[in-house]
């Protein structure tokens, strides 16, 4: 079945450590996104990518980095520069022009600080 | 800064009643509008999408769009306890890949 897979489901970060969240899709979608969600809040855009080897900063990119070396994969690294990383991270994909722009979401990664 | 605003709630309605959720947006160039439902600890799932002024119905759900007033609403008829969730409004500006989400409205349907 097609879909988006995020891993791990839960992740713990020590102070000063970089951690990487995985996002893989087999939907053949061109666009991929990373969102951050804090308790009781909506989704805030971190980074998005329209095509392979290209990505743009969202509203809260500071302290995060991404890569898009393959169409299927869009990993997010939370660097030590991100001082408040505890949040629920959601990866999504879409195929503009198809299914009217519907966003498909992964199941999310809960990141906490030790 | 392009914004999407929602009342955070909680909005409490009795079982069987109509729940009305509202959303306003600031960017007049917005072309596509979406309502997502999110249960606690889960990822959002699409309920409705709407692209032109007027109403769009799908089962118990009706989305309403008024571009002149820059608002979009979601009506849930015959509300059920299983509808209790946070409802997120999302807006996509034409020619971009960037979706802007509201903070969500928490709905509680009382049995």
Interface residues (C-beta under 8 A of the other chain):
Chain A: X31 X33 X35 X40 X41 X42 X43 X44 X45 X48 X50 X58 X88 X90 X94 X96 X100 X101 X102 X103 X105 X106 X107 X108
Chain B: X4 X6 X8 X32 X34 X36 X41 X42 X43 X44 X45 X46 X49 X51 X88 X90 X92 X97 X98 X99 X100 X101 X102 X103 X104
